[in-house]
C-alpha cells in the first residue's frame, strides 16, 4: 500500500508558478491618478520656456504694475501698505490662475491626439482621470507660485505676519479649484483658441474682481457685492492674510468676520469644480 501511494502521480498544479491575483479597484484608480499626474509634471519640465516663464512673467507683471500705481495708491487705515505690497498676494493668485489655464489646455490637446480616449477606455474611473490631471496641474501651479513667493521679503512680508499653514492651505485649495474649473470648461471646447476666449470671459474677470487689482474698500456698491460673491476673493484674501496679517485685510475692506472662512469656502469651491469636471468627462464622445 505504501509503495502504491508513493507511486501516485503528483497533482496537476504541483510545481506550477503561483498566479498573482489582479490588482484591486483602488490600486487601479491610484495607478490612473499617478500616471496622469506624473505625465503632466514631466512634460512641464521638458519645456524650458515654461519653466523660465514661471518666474519671469509674474515678476515683470508685479514690478511694472506695482511701480505704476505706487504713487497714487492710498487707502485709509492701511498706512504703510504700498501698492506693491497690496498687489503681491494678487500676483500669487494670478500665477495659480494662469498656471491652471495653461495646464488644463492640455486636455484639448490630449483629446485631439486620442490619449484621453484611451485612458477613459481603461479601468480607471472618470474621477480618477480628473484627479490625476488636477493634481498634476496643481503641482505645476504650486511650483510656479512658490518660486514667485521667494520675492516675499521685497513685498514687505516679515516672519511676524507670515502664516505658513494658512498660506499652504489656501494655495493648494485654490490650485485645485481653478484646475477643476479649467478642466470642466476645456472638456466642452474643441479648440485652444476657443478655450482662451472662454478663459478671458470667465476666469480673468474673476481674478480682477477678487480684490487682487484694487481693494474692496472704496468700490461702488454693486461692484463691492460682486466682489463679495466672487469665490476667488477668498483666495486673494487668504494669501493676503497669510502674508500681511488680518489687520491688512480688514483695512482694505474685508470684514473681520470673514477671517477664518477662506479655507472652508475654498474647500467647497474646489469640491464643486472637481465634481463638475468629473461629471463633464464622459466616456462617450
One Martini backbone bead per residue (centre of mass of N, CA, C, O) as a GRO file, in nm:
protein
  285
    1UNK     BB    1   0.057   0.062  -0.021
    2UNK     BB    2   0.300   0.255   0.005
    3UNK     BB    3   0.396   0.219  -0.290
    4UNK     BB    4   0.140   0.328  -0.425
    5UNK     BB    5   0.152   0.614  -0.299
    6UNK     BB    6   0.440   0.688  -0.406
    7UNK     BB    7   0.335   0.640  -0.721
    8UNK     BB    8   0.162   0.865  -0.725
    9UNK     BB    9   0.055   1.120  -0.883
   10UNK     BB   10   0.087   1.439  -0.920
   11UNK     BB   11  -0.042   1.713  -0.921
   12UNK     BB   12  -0.102   1.940  -1.169
   13UNK     BB   13  -0.009   2.211  -0.984
   14UNK     BB   14   0.260   2.109  -0.921
   15UNK     BB   15   0.512   2.357  -0.951
   16UNK     BB   16   0.345   2.585  -1.026
   17UNK     BB   17   0.307   2.902  -1.070
   18UNK     BB   18   0.187   3.156  -0.910
   19UNK     BB   19  -0.105   3.336  -0.944
   20UNK     BB   20  -0.166   3.652  -0.958
   21UNK     BB   21  -0.367   3.879  -0.852
   22UNK     BB   22  -0.550   4.118  -0.937
   23UNK     BB   23  -0.585   4.429  -0.907
   24UNK     BB   24  -0.744   4.644  -0.744
   25UNK     BB   25  -0.943   4.912  -0.764
   26UNK     BB   26  -0.768   5.113  -0.605
   27UNK     BB   27  -0.504   5.059  -0.764
   28UNK     BB   28  -0.614   5.152  -1.041
   29UNK     BB   29  -0.684   5.440  -0.960
   30UNK     BB   30  -0.399   5.525  -0.864
   31UNK     BB   31  -0.255   5.469  -1.133
   32UNK     BB   32  -0.407   5.680  -1.295
   33UNK     BB   33  -0.330   5.926  -1.127
   34UNK     BB   34  -0.018   5.897  -1.139
   35UNK     BB   35   0.029   5.902  -1.444
   36UNK     BB   36  -0.106   6.176  -1.507
   37UNK     BB   37   0.058   6.348  -1.313
   38UNK     BB   38   0.351   6.279  -1.417
   39UNK     BB   39   0.310   6.362  -1.709
   40UNK     BB   40   0.272   6.671  -1.662
   41UNK     BB   41   0.536   6.723  -1.508
   42UNK     BB   42   0.737   6.622  -1.722
   43UNK     BB   43   0.637   6.810  -1.951
   44UNK     BB   44   0.715   7.073  -1.812
   45UNK     BB   45   1.034   7.014  -1.784
   46UNK     BB   46   1.056   6.979  -2.115
   47UNK     BB   47   0.982   7.304  -2.106
   48UNK     BB   48   1.179   7.573  -2.070
   49UNK     BB   49   0.985   7.814  -2.119
   50UNK     BB   50   0.795   7.751  -1.877
   51UNK     BB   51   1.005   7.769  -1.651
   52UNK     BB   52   1.090   8.064  -1.701
   53UNK     BB   53   0.794   8.190  -1.703
   54UNK     BB   54   0.720   8.123  -1.404
   55UNK     BB   55   0.895   8.395  -1.311
   56UNK     BB   56   0.908   8.630  -1.519
   57UNK     BB   57   0.614   8.721  -1.555
   58UNK     BB   58   0.528   8.799  -1.258
   59UNK     BB   59   0.761   8.994  -1.203
   60UNK     BB   60   0.697   9.197  -1.426
   61UNK     BB   61   0.406   9.253  -1.346
   62UNK     BB   62   0.459   9.351  -1.055
   63UNK     BB   63   0.663   9.579  -1.119
   64UNK     BB   64   0.503   9.752  -1.322
   65UNK     BB   65   0.229   9.788  -1.179
   66UNK     BB   66   0.342   9.869  -0.901
   67UNK     BB   67   0.495  10.124  -1.002
   68UNK     BB   68   0.251  10.275  -1.136
   69UNK     BB   69   0.069  10.279  -0.843
   70UNK     BB   70   0.245  10.382  -0.604
   71UNK     BB   71   0.171  10.704  -0.605
   72UNK     BB   72  -0.176  10.652  -0.586
   73UNK     BB   73  -0.186  10.465  -0.334
   74UNK     BB   74  -0.471  10.503  -0.106
   75UNK     BB   75  -0.559  10.380   0.225
   76UNK     BB   76  -0.755  10.397   0.480
   77UNK     BB   77  -0.578  10.224   0.739
   78UNK     BB   78  -0.311  10.148   0.528
   79UNK     BB   79  -0.058  10.241   0.640
   80UNK     BB   80   0.241  10.126   0.473
   81UNK     BB   81   0.073  10.015   0.219
   82UNK     BB   82   0.164   9.944  -0.074
   83UNK     BB   83   0.102   9.836  -0.387
   84UNK     BB   84   0.306   9.603  -0.394
   85UNK     BB   85   0.197   9.474  -0.135
   86UNK     BB   86  -0.098   9.448  -0.228
   87UNK     BB   87  -0.035   9.291  -0.513
   88UNK     BB   88   0.113   9.029  -0.439
   89UNK     BB   89  -0.126   8.828  -0.377
   90UNK     BB   90  -0.249   8.860  -0.662
   91UNK     BB   91  -0.008   8.732  -0.814
   92UNK     BB   92  -0.016   8.460  -0.684
   93UNK     BB   93  -0.301   8.398  -0.797
   94UNK     BB   94  -0.227   8.441  -1.095
   95UNK     BB   95  -0.035   8.204  -1.116
   96UNK     BB   96  -0.248   7.990  -1.060
   97UNK     BB   97  -0.434   8.065  -1.293
   98UNK     BB   98  -0.240   8.044  -1.539
   99UNK     BB   99  -0.152   7.755  -1.480
  100UNK     BB  100  -0.434   7.631  -1.513
  101UNK     BB  101  -0.478   7.715  -1.804
  102UNK     BB  102  -0.216   7.584  -1.935
  103UNK     BB  103  -0.266   7.295  -1.820
  104UNK     BB  104  -0.573   7.243  -1.925
  105UNK     BB  105  -0.513   7.264  -2.236
  106UNK     BB  106  -0.421   6.960  -2.259
  107UNK     BB  107  -0.701   6.838  -2.293
  108UNK     BB  108  -0.734   6.911  -2.590
  109UNK     BB  109  -0.479   6.771  -2.696
  110UNK     BB  110  -0.543   6.482  -2.586
  111UNK     BB  111  -0.803   6.448  -2.751
  112UNK     BB  112  -0.686   6.479  -3.037
  113UNK     BB  113  -0.472   6.234  -2.988
  114UNK     BB  114  -0.637   6.006  -2.800
  115UNK     BB  115  -0.547   5.972  -2.501
  116UNK     BB  116  -0.808   6.001  -2.328
  117UNK     BB  117  -0.967   5.776  -2.463
  118UNK     BB  118  -0.774   5.553  -2.366
  119UNK     BB  119  -0.810   5.607  -2.063
  120UNK     BB  120  -1.127   5.575  -2.057
  121UNK     BB  121  -1.103   5.265  -2.154
  122UNK     BB  122  -1.012   5.198  -1.894
  123UNK     BB  123  -1.038   5.125  -1.544
  124UNK     BB  124  -1.061   5.410  -1.490
  125UNK     BB  125  -1.213   5.660  -1.361
  126UNK     BB  126  -1.324   5.978  -1.395
  127UNK     BB  127  -1.212   6.077  -1.124
  128UNK     BB  128  -0.920   5.979  -1.170
  129UNK     BB  129  -0.864   6.152  -1.416
  130UNK     BB  130  -0.916   6.426  -1.283
  131UNK     BB  131  -0.714   6.398  -1.048
  132UNK     BB  132  -0.460   6.363  -1.217
  133UNK     BB  133  -0.478   6.636  -1.365
  134UNK     BB  134  -0.513   6.818  -1.114
  135UNK     BB  135  -0.251   6.742  -0.962
  136UNK     BB  136  -0.052   6.816  -1.184
  137UNK     BB  137  -0.141   7.112  -1.225
  138UNK     BB  138  -0.111   7.197  -0.925
  139UNK     BB  139   0.191   7.140  -0.897
  140UNK     BB  140   0.278   7.350  -1.106
  141UNK     BB  141   0.144   7.597  -0.974
  142UNK     BB  142   0.295   7.574  -0.699
  143UNK     BB  143   0.578   7.605  -0.810
  144UNK     BB  144   0.544   7.886  -0.933
  145UNK     BB  145   0.447   8.029  -0.671
  146UNK     BB  146   0.700   7.959  -0.500
  147UNK     BB  147   0.900   8.121  -0.667
  148UNK     BB  148   0.761   8.397  -0.620
  149UNK     BB  149   0.776   8.387  -0.296
  150UNK     BB  150   1.082   8.464  -0.277
  151UNK     BB  151   0.986   8.786  -0.293
  152UNK     BB  152   0.845   8.863  -0.020
  153UNK     BB  153   1.052   9.060   0.119
  154UNK     BB  154   0.998   9.289  -0.104
  155UNK     BB  155   0.679   9.302   0.012
  156UNK     BB  156   0.700   9.313   0.342
  157UNK     BB  157   0.748   9.031   0.451
  158UNK     BB  158   0.723   8.883   0.767
  159UNK     BB  159   0.754   8.660   1.026
  160UNK     BB  160   0.523   8.788   1.205
  161UNK     BB  161   0.288   8.756   0.958
  162UNK     BB  162   0.344   8.469   0.887
  163UNK     BB  163   0.121   8.198   0.753
  164UNK     BB  164   0.185   7.893   0.647
  165UNK     BB  165  -0.069   7.709   0.671
  166UNK     BB  166  -0.260   7.904   0.526
  167UNK     BB  167  -0.103   7.934   0.263
  168UNK     BB  168  -0.105   7.636   0.177
  169UNK     BB  169  -0.409   7.589   0.181
  170UNK     BB  170  -0.493   7.809  -0.021
  171UNK     BB  171  -0.316   7.720  -0.261
  172UNK     BB  172  -0.415   7.429  -0.298
  173UNK     BB  173  -0.721   7.490  -0.327
  174UNK     BB  174  -0.697   7.690  -0.560
  175UNK     BB  175  -0.564   7.502  -0.764
  176UNK     BB  176  -0.792   7.291  -0.770
  177UNK     BB  177  -1.026   7.478  -0.847
  178UNK     BB  178  -0.905   7.598  -1.113
  179UNK     BB  179  -0.856   7.326  -1.250
  180UNK     BB  180  -1.149   7.230  -1.245
  181UNK     BB  181  -1.258   7.463  -1.411
  182UNK     BB  182  -1.080   7.421  -1.661
  183UNK     BB  183  -1.174   7.129  -1.725
  184UNK     BB  184  -1.484   7.180  -1.749
  185UNK     BB  185  -1.435   7.371  -1.999
  186UNK     BB  186  -1.236   7.211  -2.190
  187UNK     BB  187  -1.431   6.967  -2.261
  188UNK     BB  188  -1.631   7.172  -2.443
  189UNK     BB  189  -1.378   7.248  -2.607
  190UNK     BB  190  -1.215   7.221  -2.937
  191UNK     BB  191  -1.023   7.477  -2.896
  192UNK     BB  192  -0.774   7.686  -2.796
  193UNK     BB  193  -0.905   7.955  -2.877
  194UNK     BB  194  -1.175   7.906  -2.732
  195UNK     BB  195  -1.053   7.873  -2.450
  196UNK     BB  196  -0.932   8.158  -2.425
  197UNK     BB  197  -1.204   8.303  -2.452
  198UNK     BB  198  -1.335   8.182  -2.199
  199UNK     BB  199  -1.120   8.279  -1.998
  200UNK     BB  200  -1.164   8.587  -2.057
  201UNK     BB  201  -1.467   8.579  -1.948
  202UNK     BB  202  -1.428   8.423  -1.666
  203UNK     BB  203  -1.140   8.417  -1.506
  204UNK     BB  204  -1.026   8.706  -1.526
  205UNK     BB  205  -1.261   8.861  -1.390
  206UNK     BB  206  -1.233   8.709  -1.123
  207UNK     BB  207  -0.955   8.827  -1.056
  208UNK     BB  208  -1.014   9.133  -1.073
  209UNK     BB  209  -1.280   9.077  -0.865
  210UNK     BB  210  -1.090   8.984  -0.590
  211UNK     BB  211  -0.874   9.215  -0.488
  212UNK     BB  212  -0.599   9.225  -0.660
  213UNK     BB  213  -0.607   9.526  -0.795
  214UNK     BB  214  -0.845   9.625  -0.603
  215UNK     BB  215  -1.011   9.726  -0.343
  216UNK     BB  216  -1.305   9.705  -0.171
  217UNK     BB  217  -1.242   9.967  -0.073
  218UNK     BB  218  -1.433  10.211  -0.261
  219UNK     BB  219  -1.633  10.061  -0.403
  220UNK     BB  220  -1.900  10.011  -0.546
  221UNK     BB  221  -2.176   9.859  -0.449
  222UNK     BB  222  -2.210   9.651  -0.682
  223UNK     BB  223  -1.908   9.571  -0.692
  224UNK     BB  224  -1.882   9.476  -0.399
  225UNK     BB  225  -2.083   9.238  -0.430
  226UNK     BB  226  -1.932   9.087  -0.648
  227UNK     BB  227  -1.674   9.047  -0.477
  228UNK     BB  228  -1.812   8.891  -0.239
  229UNK     BB  229  -1.926   8.651  -0.442
  230UNK     BB  230  -1.638   8.583  -0.508
  231UNK     BB  231  -1.447   8.302  -0.455
  232UNK     BB  232  -1.159   8.428  -0.528
  233UNK     BB  233  -1.134   8.623  -0.287
  234UNK     BB  234  -1.036   8.400  -0.082
  235UNK     BB  235  -0.761   8.367  -0.207
  236UNK     BB  236  -0.651   8.654  -0.174
  237UNK     BB  237  -0.718   8.692   0.131
  238UNK     BB  238  -0.561   8.448   0.230
  239UNK     BB  239  -0.282   8.540   0.132
  240UNK     BB  240  -0.283   8.818   0.270
  241UNK     BB  241  -0.319   8.713   0.561
  242UNK     BB  242  -0.061   8.527   0.553
  243UNK     BB  243   0.144   8.775   0.492
  244UNK     BB  244   0.005   9.057   0.651
  245UNK     BB  245  -0.247   9.000   0.794
  246UNK     BB  246  -0.561   9.087   0.915
  247UNK     BB  247  -0.534   9.400   0.918
  248UNK     BB  248  -0.501   9.443   0.612
  249UNK     BB  249  -0.776   9.330   0.522
  250UNK     BB  250  -0.956   9.522   0.686
  251UNK     BB  251  -0.838   9.792   0.569
  252UNK     BB  252  -0.939   9.692   0.261
  253UNK     BB  253  -1.259   9.571   0.344
  254UNK     BB  254  -1.260   9.332   0.509
  255UNK     BB  255  -1.417   9.129   0.710
  256UNK     BB  256  -1.365   9.012   1.026
  257UNK     BB  257  -1.570   8.761   0.993
  258UNK     BB  258  -1.406   8.626   0.740
  259UNK     BB  259  -1.207   8.518   0.916
  260UNK     BB  260  -1.165   8.167   0.845
  261UNK     BB  261  -1.330   8.121   0.555
  262UNK     BB  262  -1.132   8.041   0.333
  263UNK     BB  263  -1.109   7.732   0.355
  264UNK     BB  264  -1.410   7.642   0.337
  265UNK     BB  265  -1.470   7.781   0.066
  266UNK     BB  266  -1.240   7.637  -0.099
  267UNK     BB  267  -1.342   7.353  -0.057
  268UNK     BB  268  -1.608   7.397  -0.206
  269UNK     BB  269  -1.489   7.503  -0.469
  270UNK     BB  270  -1.325   7.246  -0.536
  271UNK     BB  271  -1.551   7.031  -0.518
  272UNK     BB  272  -1.738   7.141  -0.738
  273UNK     BB  273  -1.523   7.140  -0.983
  274UNK     BB  274  -1.434   6.849  -0.965
  275UNK     BB  275  -1.718   6.734  -1.002
  276UNK     BB  276  -1.778   6.876  -1.274
  277UNK     BB  277  -1.544   6.747  -1.426
  278UNK     BB  278  -1.635   6.450  -1.384
  279UNK     BB  279  -1.906   6.497  -1.533
  280UNK     BB  280  -1.785   6.595  -1.811
  281UNK     BB  281  -1.632   6.338  -1.823
  282UNK     BB  282  -1.670   6.123  -2.093
  283UNK     BB  283  -1.679   5.812  -2.264
  284UNK     BB  284  -1.840   5.976  -2.466
  285UNK     BB  285  -1.829   6.145  -2.795
   0.00000   0.00000   0.00000
